[in-house]
Amino acid sequence: MPDENVDYTILLQRLQAHNLPAFEQLYRHMRNRLYIYALSILKDEAAAQDIVQELFLTMWEGRQFEHIHTGLVPYLVKAVRNRSLDYLKKEQTRDKIRHELALLDSGQITSADKLTTLELRAELENAVSRLPPMPAKVFQLHYIEKLSYTEIADKLNISTSTVSNHMVKGLKLLRAYLKNN
């Protein structure tokens, strides 16, 4: 639970000065609240945990506290909400693709649909093959094998922030490639 005695205005000023003890204090006071909120949206403990951890990681590494001009707590709550909703949208897309691939493999879709699905699959595989090795590996582990950032970090013996960096780089390159083709 957040400590009612914390002055989040002063804490934000300290965060904007890149004060690590202030970040640790914020993390201790807000992580459970944000986790519970993400969990209420996602209904998935691991995903909620990843959302909160990634938020704090990107906030600190990207020095995003410098860009907050509203209240710190509402900003964090809104960020968790947006990330959670984005996650759900991505999961819906993944589920749809998995379903279409299952139909394709089972022979239950028309040849025109099959051709479109095969073309999309080939285009995506081609785009992924053009990624640098680590972003491609991280992308495959996260989107194909459905591993969380923490599981990927353990498997590849790298930090979760490195996993996040590879995902950001990979997705940026994929978007650019797919947009141009």
C-alpha positions as CSV (number, residue, x, y, z in Angstrom):
1,M,0.0,0.0,0.0
2,P,1.3,3.5,-0.7
3,D,2.4,5.4,2.4
4,E,0.1,8.3,3.0
5,N,3.0,10.2,4.4
6,V,4.9,10.3,1.1
7,D,4.9,13.7,-0.5
8,Y,4.8,12.6,-4.2
9,T,5.5,16.2,-5.4
10,I,8.8,16.2,-3.6
11,L,9.4,12.6,-4.7
12,L,8.8,13.6,-8.3
13,Q,11.3,16.4,-8.0
14,R,13.9,14.0,-6.6
15,L,13.1,11.5,-9.4
16,Q,13.5,14.2,-12.0
17,A,17.0,14.8,-10.6
18,H,17.6,11.0,-11.2
19,N,17.8,10.3,-7.5
20,L,18.1,6.5,-7.0
21,P,16.9,6.4,-3.4
22,A,13.8,8.3,-4.5
23,F,13.2,5.7,-7.2
24,E,13.5,2.9,-4.7
25,Q,11.1,4.6,-2.4
26,L,8.6,5.1,-5.2
27,Y,9.0,1.4,-6.2
28,R,8.4,0.2,-2.7
29,H,5.3,2.4,-2.2
30,M,3.7,1.9,-5.6
31,R,4.6,-1.5,-7.0
32,N,1.8,-3.5,-5.1
33,R,-0.9,-0.9,-5.9
34,L,0.1,-0.9,-9.6
35,Y,0.4,-4.7,-9.7
36,I,-3.1,-5.1,-8.2
37,Y,-4.5,-2.6,-10.7
38,A,-2.8,-4.4,-13.7
39,L,-4.0,-7.7,-12.4
40,S,-7.6,-6.5,-12.2
41,I,-7.4,-5.7,-15.9
42,L,-5.3,-8.6,-17.2
43,K,-6.4,-11.4,-14.9
44,D,-2.9,-12.8,-15.3
45,E,-0.4,-12.6,-12.5
46,A,2.7,-13.0,-14.6
47,A,1.6,-10.4,-17.2
48,A,0.6,-8.0,-14.5
49,Q,4.0,-8.4,-12.8
50,D,5.8,-7.9,-16.1
51,I,3.7,-4.8,-16.9
52,V,4.6,-3.1,-13.6
53,Q,8.3,-4.2,-13.7
54,E,8.7,-3.0,-17.3
55,L,7.0,0.3,-16.5
56,F,9.4,1.1,-13.6
57,L,12.4,-0.1,-15.8
58,T,11.5,2.1,-18.7
59,M,10.6,5.0,-16.5
60,W,14.0,4.9,-14.8
61,E,16.2,4.0,-17.8
62,G,14.4,6.4,-20.2
63,R,14.4,9.2,-17.6
64,Q,10.7,9.6,-18.2
65,F,10.2,11.3,-14.8
66,E,11.5,14.4,-16.4
67,H,8.5,14.6,-18.7
68,I,5.8,14.3,-16.0
69,H,4.0,17.6,-15.5
70,T,0.9,16.2,-13.7
71,G,0.6,14.1,-10.5
72,L,3.1,11.2,-10.2
73,V,0.6,8.7,-8.9
74,P,-2.1,9.4,-11.6
75,Y,0.6,9.3,-14.2
76,L,1.8,5.8,-13.1
77,V,-1.8,4.5,-12.8
78,K,-2.6,5.7,-16.3
79,A,0.6,4.2,-17.7
80,V,-0.2,0.8,-16.1
81,R,-3.8,1.0,-17.5
82,N,-2.5,1.9,-21.0
83,R,0.1,-0.9,-21.0
84,S,-2.4,-3.4,-19.7
85,L,-4.9,-2.5,-22.4
86,D,-2.2,-2.7,-25.1
87,Y,-1.2,-6.1,-23.8
88,L,-4.8,-7.3,-24.1
89,K,-5.0,-6.1,-27.7
90,K,-1.8,-7.8,-28.6
91,E,-3.0,-11.0,-26.9
92,Q,-6.2,-10.8,-28.9
93,T,-4.2,-10.5,-32.1
94,R,-1.9,-13.4,-31.2
95,D,-5.0,-15.5,-30.3
96,K,-6.5,-14.7,-33.7
97,I,-3.3,-15.6,-35.5
98,R,-2.9,-18.8,-33.6
99,H,-6.5,-19.7,-34.4
100,E,-6.0,-19.0,-38.1
101,L,-2.9,-21.0,-38.1
102,A,-4.6,-23.9,-36.4
103,L,-7.4,-23.7,-39.0
104,L,-4.8,-23.6,-41.7
105,D,-3.0,-26.6,-40.3
106,S,-6.3,-28.5,-39.9
107,G,-7.4,-27.7,-43.5
108,Q,-10.6,-26.0,-42.3
109,I,-10.2,-22.7,-44.2
110,T,-10.6,-22.0,-47.9
111,S,-7.8,-22.0,-50.3
112,A,-8.1,-18.2,-50.7
113,D,-7.8,-17.7,-47.0
114,K,-5.0,-20.2,-46.9
115,L,-3.1,-18.3,-49.5
116,T,-3.5,-15.0,-47.6
117,T,-2.5,-16.6,-44.3
118,L,0.6,-18.2,-46.0
119,E,1.6,-14.9,-47.6
120,L,1.3,-13.1,-44.2
121,R,3.2,-15.8,-42.4
122,A,5.9,-15.7,-45.1
123,E,6.1,-11.9,-44.9
124,L,6.4,-12.0,-41.1
125,E,9.0,-14.8,-41.2
126,N,11.0,-12.9,-43.8
127,A,10.8,-9.7,-41.6
128,V,11.9,-11.6,-38.5
129,S,14.8,-13.2,-40.4
130,R,16.1,-9.8,-41.2
131,L,16.4,-8.8,-37.5
132,P,19.8,-8.9,-35.8
133,P,20.3,-12.2,-34.0
134,M,19.4,-11.2,-30.4
135,P,16.3,-9.2,-31.2
136,A,15.1,-12.0,-33.4
137,K,15.7,-14.6,-30.7
138,V,14.0,-12.5,-28.0
139,F,11.1,-11.8,-30.4
140,Q,10.7,-15.5,-31.1
141,L,10.8,-16.4,-27.4
142,H,8.3,-13.8,-26.4
143,Y,5.8,-13.9,-29.3
144,I,6.1,-17.5,-30.5
145,E,7.0,-19.4,-27.3
146,K,5.0,-17.0,-25.1
147,L,7.8,-16.6,-22.5
148,S,7.7,-13.5,-20.2
149,Y,10.6,-11.1,-20.2
150,T,11.8,-12.6,-16.9
151,E,11.7,-16.1,-18.4
152,I,13.6,-14.9,-21.4
153,A,16.2,-13.2,-19.3
154,D,16.8,-16.4,-17.3
155,K,17.0,-18.5,-20.4
156,L,19.4,-16.2,-22.2
157,N,21.3,-15.2,-19.0
158,I,20.7,-11.5,-19.6
159,S,18.8,-8.9,-17.6
160,T,15.1,-8.1,-18.2
161,S,16.1,-4.6,-19.2
162,T,18.3,-6.1,-22.0
163,V,15.3,-8.2,-23.0
164,S,13.2,-5.1,-23.1
165,N,15.8,-3.3,-25.2
166,H,16.0,-6.1,-27.7
167,M,12.2,-6.2,-28.0
168,V,12.0,-2.5,-28.5
169,K,14.7,-2.6,-31.2
170,G,13.2,-5.7,-32.9
171,L,9.6,-4.3,-33.0
172,K,10.8,-1.0,-34.3
173,L,12.7,-2.7,-37.1
174,L,9.8,-5.1,-37.9
175,R,7.4,-2.2,-38.1
176,A,9.7,-0.3,-40.5
177,Y,10.2,-3.3,-42.6
178,L,6.6,-4.4,-42.8
179,K,5.5,-0.8,-43.4
180,N,7.8,-0.5,-46.4
181,N,6.7,-3.8,-48.0
